Amino acid sequence: MLLCLIHTQVGRLWTALADFHIRRAAFEVARDVYEEGLAAVATVRDFGLIFDALRWAGSWIKQEVRAAW
């Protein structure tokens, strides 16, 4: 898999993939991508990047759902 080959940008690739799914309104798929990314990364930097993006995305999705009601 390509993500295994690019060691310096792994966290950014996982968050970009999840962002793609969020923009498609596939929120469950995006959450799964975040969770897979958290399990797959090898550095604290990448883990922190994905974790922060997951927290931000979760709060943004909650806000969008509340606005839709």
PyMOL commands that place a pseudoatom at each C-alpha (Angstrom):
pseudoatom trace, name=CA, resn=MET, resi=1, chain=A, elem=C, hetatm=0, pos=[0.000, 0.000, 0.000]
pseudoatom trace, name=CA, resn=LEU, resi=2, chain=A, elem=C, hetatm=0, pos=[1.205, 3.501, -0.806]
pseudoatom trace, name=CA, resn=LEU, resi=3, chain=A, elem=C, hetatm=0, pos=[0.752, 4.686, 2.775]
pseudoatom trace, name=CA, resn=CYS, resi=4, chain=A, elem=C, hetatm=0, pos=[3.444, 2.267, 3.913]
pseudoatom trace, name=CA, resn=LEU, resi=5, chain=A, elem=C, hetatm=0, pos=[5.955, 3.693, 1.438]
pseudoatom trace, name=CA, resn=ILE, resi=6, chain=A, elem=C, hetatm=0, pos=[5.788, 7.383, 2.338]
pseudoatom trace, name=CA, resn=HIS, resi=7, chain=A, elem=C, hetatm=0, pos=[7.060, 7.505, 5.912]
pseudoatom trace, name=CA, resn=THR, resi=8, chain=A, elem=C, hetatm=0, pos=[7.261, 11.265, 6.375]
pseudoatom trace, name=CA, resn=GLN, resi=9, chain=A, elem=C, hetatm=0, pos=[3.711, 12.084, 5.321]
pseudoatom trace, name=CA, resn=VAL, resi=10, chain=A, elem=C, hetatm=0, pos=[1.674, 9.174, 6.697]
pseudoatom trace, name=CA, resn=GLY, resi=11, chain=A, elem=C, hetatm=0, pos=[-0.400, 11.220, 9.153]
pseudoatom trace, name=CA, resn=ARG, resi=12, chain=A, elem=C, hetatm=0, pos=[-1.241, 13.826, 6.536]
pseudoatom trace, name=CA, resn=LEU, resi=13, chain=A, elem=C, hetatm=0, pos=[-2.292, 11.130, 4.059]
pseudoatom trace, name=CA, resn=TRP, resi=14, chain=A, elem=C, hetatm=0, pos=[-4.655, 9.506, 6.546]
pseudoatom trace, name=CA, resn=THR, resi=15, chain=A, elem=C, hetatm=0, pos=[-6.235, 12.843, 7.447]
pseudoatom trace, name=CA, resn=ALA, resi=16, chain=A, elem=C, hetatm=0, pos=[-6.565, 13.805, 3.765]
pseudoatom trace, name=CA, resn=LEU, resi=17, chain=A, elem=C, hetatm=0, pos=[-8.344, 10.526, 3.031]
pseudoatom trace, name=CA, resn=ALA, resi=18, chain=A, elem=C, hetatm=0, pos=[-10.715, 11.044, 5.956]
pseudoatom trace, name=CA, resn=ASP, resi=19, chain=A, elem=C, hetatm=0, pos=[-11.331, 14.642, 4.859]
pseudoatom trace, name=CA, resn=PHE, resi=20, chain=A, elem=C, hetatm=0, pos=[-12.278, 13.369, 1.402]
pseudoatom trace, name=CA, resn=HIS, resi=21, chain=A, elem=C, hetatm=0, pos=[-14.932, 11.122, 2.943]
pseudoatom trace, name=CA, resn=ILE, resi=22, chain=A, elem=C, hetatm=0, pos=[-16.209, 13.916, 5.185]
pseudoatom trace, name=CA, resn=ARG, resi=23, chain=A, elem=C, hetatm=0, pos=[-16.704, 16.154, 2.151]
pseudoatom trace, name=CA, resn=ARG, resi=24, chain=A, elem=C, hetatm=0, pos=[-18.715, 13.327, 0.562]
pseudoatom trace, name=CA, resn=ALA, resi=25, chain=A, elem=C, hetatm=0, pos=[-20.819, 13.165, 3.766]
pseudoatom trace, name=CA, resn=ALA, resi=26, chain=A, elem=C, hetatm=0, pos=[-19.610, 9.600, 4.376]
pseudoatom trace, name=CA, resn=PHE, resi=27, chain=A, elem=C, hetatm=0, pos=[-19.014, 10.244, 8.064]
pseudoatom trace, name=CA, resn=GLU, resi=28, chain=A, elem=C, hetatm=0, pos=[-18.856, 6.600, 9.169]
pseudoatom trace, name=CA, resn=VAL, resi=29, chain=A, elem=C, hetatm=0, pos=[-16.254, 5.841, 6.517]
pseudoatom trace, name=CA, resn=ALA, resi=30, chain=A, elem=C, hetatm=0, pos=[-14.252, 8.897, 7.618]
pseudoatom trace, name=CA, resn=ARG, resi=31, chain=A, elem=C, hetatm=0, pos=[-14.368, 7.714, 11.231]
pseudoatom trace, name=CA, resn=ASP, resi=32, chain=A, elem=C, hetatm=0, pos=[-13.165, 4.281, 10.139]
pseudoatom trace, name=CA, resn=VAL, resi=33, chain=A, elem=C, hetatm=0, pos=[-10.291, 5.892, 8.223]
pseudoatom trace, name=CA, resn=TYR, resi=34, chain=A, elem=C, hetatm=0, pos=[-9.285, 7.887, 11.291]
pseudoatom trace, name=CA, resn=GLU, resi=35, chain=A, elem=C, hetatm=0, pos=[-9.386, 4.769, 13.470]
pseudoatom trace, name=CA, resn=GLU, resi=36, chain=A, elem=C, hetatm=0, pos=[-7.359, 2.747, 10.959]
pseudoatom trace, name=CA, resn=GLY, resi=37, chain=A, elem=C, hetatm=0, pos=[-4.864, 5.581, 10.715]
pseudoatom trace, name=CA, resn=LEU, resi=38, chain=A, elem=C, hetatm=0, pos=[-4.464, 5.729, 14.499]
pseudoatom trace, name=CA, resn=ALA, resi=39, chain=A, elem=C, hetatm=0, pos=[-3.726, 2.003, 14.531]
pseudoatom trace, name=CA, resn=ALA, resi=40, chain=A, elem=C, hetatm=0, pos=[-1.334, 2.154, 11.581]
pseudoatom trace, name=CA, resn=VAL, resi=41, chain=A, elem=C, hetatm=0, pos=[0.964, 5.091, 12.353]
pseudoatom trace, name=CA, resn=ALA, resi=42, chain=A, elem=C, hetatm=0, pos=[4.394, 4.536, 13.825]
pseudoatom trace, name=CA, resn=THR, resi=43, chain=A, elem=C, hetatm=0, pos=[5.285, 7.979, 15.203]
pseudoatom trace, name=CA, resn=VAL, resi=44, chain=A, elem=C, hetatm=0, pos=[3.856, 10.111, 17.975]
pseudoatom trace, name=CA, resn=ARG, resi=45, chain=A, elem=C, hetatm=0, pos=[3.754, 13.069, 15.582]
pseudoatom trace, name=CA, resn=ASP, resi=46, chain=A, elem=C, hetatm=0, pos=[1.498, 11.212, 13.129]
pseudoatom trace, name=CA, resn=PHE, resi=47, chain=A, elem=C, hetatm=0, pos=[-0.679, 9.873, 15.938]
pseudoatom trace, name=CA, resn=GLY, resi=48, chain=A, elem=C, hetatm=0, pos=[-1.147, 13.384, 17.353]
pseudoatom trace, name=CA, resn=LEU, resi=49, chain=A, elem=C, hetatm=0, pos=[-1.962, 14.789, 13.926]
pseudoatom trace, name=CA, resn=ILE, resi=50, chain=A, elem=C, hetatm=0, pos=[-4.656, 12.185, 13.280]
pseudoatom trace, name=CA, resn=PHE, resi=51, chain=A, elem=C, hetatm=0, pos=[-6.014, 12.382, 16.826]
pseudoatom trace, name=CA, resn=ASP, resi=52, chain=A, elem=C, hetatm=0, pos=[-6.388, 16.168, 16.650]
pseudoatom trace, name=CA, resn=ALA, resi=53, chain=A, elem=C, hetatm=0, pos=[-8.049, 15.938, 13.234]
pseudoatom trace, name=CA, resn=LEU, resi=54, chain=A, elem=C, hetatm=0, pos=[-10.449, 13.302, 14.565]
pseudoatom trace, name=CA, resn=ARG, resi=55, chain=A, elem=C, hetatm=0, pos=[-11.406, 15.509, 17.521]
pseudoatom trace, name=CA, resn=TRP, resi=56, chain=A, elem=C, hetatm=0, pos=[-11.966, 18.496, 15.221]
pseudoatom trace, name=CA, resn=ALA, resi=57, chain=A, elem=C, hetatm=0, pos=[-13.969, 16.471, 12.701]
pseudoatom trace, name=CA, resn=GLY, resi=58, chain=A, elem=C, hetatm=0, pos=[-16.135, 15.005, 15.455]
pseudoatom trace, name=CA, resn=SER, resi=59, chain=A, elem=C, hetatm=0, pos=[-17.043, 18.415, 16.832]
pseudoatom trace, name=CA, resn=TRP, resi=60, chain=A, elem=C, hetatm=0, pos=[-17.657, 19.785, 13.326]
pseudoatom trace, name=CA, resn=ILE, resi=61, chain=A, elem=C, hetatm=0, pos=[-19.954, 16.874, 12.414]
pseudoatom trace, name=CA, resn=LYS, resi=62, chain=A, elem=C, hetatm=0, pos=[-21.948, 17.315, 15.652]
pseudoatom trace, name=CA, resn=GLN, resi=63, chain=A, elem=C, hetatm=0, pos=[-22.378, 21.006, 14.883]
pseudoatom trace, name=CA, resn=GLU, resi=64, chain=A, elem=C, hetatm=0, pos=[-23.581, 20.258, 11.338]
pseudoatom trace, name=CA, resn=VAL, resi=65, chain=A, elem=C, hetatm=0, pos=[-26.073, 17.670, 12.581]
pseudoatom trace, name=CA, resn=ARG, resi=66, chain=A, elem=C, hetatm=0, pos=[-27.474, 20.107, 15.161]
pseudoatom trace, name=CA, resn=ALA, resi=67, chain=A, elem=C, hetatm=0, pos=[-27.808, 22.821, 12.510]
pseudoatom trace, name=CA, resn=ALA, resi=68, chain=A, elem=C, hetatm=0, pos=[-29.708, 20.415, 10.242]
pseudoatom trace, name=CA, resn=TRP, resi=69, chain=A, elem=C, hetatm=0, pos=[-32.321, 19.796, 12.939]
for i in range(1, 69): cmd.bond("trace and resi %d" % i, "trace and resi %d" % (i + 1))
show_as sticks, trace
zoom trace
